[in-house]
Amino acid sequence: MTKAFCIAFVMTFFSVFDVPVFWPILLCYWIVLFVLTMRRQITHMIKYKYIPFSIGKQKYTGKKPSASSSGFRGD
């Protein structure tokens, strides 16, 4: 990885390697790569019915301490 970074860094100083890129094509390419790499995680989330952005999601709270608890009180 270090070798590839060094080569790419040196190539930025030469205008022959300055290739113009049409940004909508680059954006579509990024979206396709993201979907292809996240496919496994997305299918896992769908399989286990995980909904990350649900407003009506149930909130769990811990047990409420009862007054007649037979446990030790550390006051």
Secondary structure, 3 states (H helix, E strand, C coil): CHHHHHHHHHHCCCHHHCCCCCHHHHHHHHHHHHHHHHHHHHHHHHHCCCCCCCCCCCCCCCCCCCCCCCCCCCC
